Amino acid sequence: MKMQKKDLGTQAINLRLAVCKVCITACFAIALSLFLFACGSSRDTSSTDSTASSIQNDTAATTAPVDTVAAPTDTTVHPDSTHVH
């Protein structure tokens, strides 16, 4: 009768349990961080909206309207690209 030198069954079970614990902990951490990111981004939208509107107001005040009357008109003749059947 041969004697077993090592008990691989217990070590394998312990290794599998350790890997499962690490995976479950990582999944909870990812889910929690996504939840906190989602909640935090909803609060930040009010500050970004006010920033965007202030930037839009600043650019509207500094941009002068373009005078299209002084621009030369296009007098070149372009061929018609549609086919008549």
N, C-alpha and C positions, 0 to 999 in steps of 0.2 A: 504494500500500500504506500503510495507516494504522499508526502506531506506538502502542503501548499506553503510556498515561501512568503508570498505577499497576499494581502487581502485587497485585491484590486476593485472589488465590488463596492466597498465602503468608500474608498478614495474617489472612485468614479462618481458615486452618488453625491459626495461632498462637493466635488468640482462642479457638477451640474447644478446643484443648489446655489453655489456661489455665483455662477454665471447667470442663473435666473434672477437672483437678487440684484445683481448689477444691472441687468436689462430692465427690470421692473422699476428700479430707482431712476434710471436714465429716462424711461418713458414718462414717469411722473414729473421729473424735472423739466422735460421738454414741454409737456402739456401745461404745466404751471407757468413757465416763461411765456408761452404763446398766449395764455389767458391774460397774464399781466401786461404783455405788450399790446394786446387788443384793447384792454381797458385804458391803458395809458395813452394810446393814440387817439381815442375818442375825446379825451380831455384836451389834447394838443391841437385839435382842429380849430378851436376858437381862436387860439393865438396865431395860427398860420393864416386864417382867413383875414384877421385884422392886418397882418403884415402884408398880405397880398393886396388888400384894398388900398393900403397906404402907398405901396409901390405903384399901383395903377394910378392913383391920384397924383403922385409925383411926376410920372411920365406924361400924363395928360396935360399938366400945367406947363411943362417945358417943351412939348412938341408943338411946332407951329403948323398950321394948316398949309397944304400944298396948293399952289395956284396953278390950276390946270388950263386956264385960259391962255397963258403965255407959252405953253408947250406946243411944239409944232405938230401938226396932224399928219397921220400916215396916209400918203397919197399913192403908194405903190399898189399895183394890181397883182393879186394873188390868184393862181389858177384854182378852179373849183375842184376839190378832191372827191366829190361824191360822184358815183357812177350812175348814169341814167340807163335803164334797161327797157 
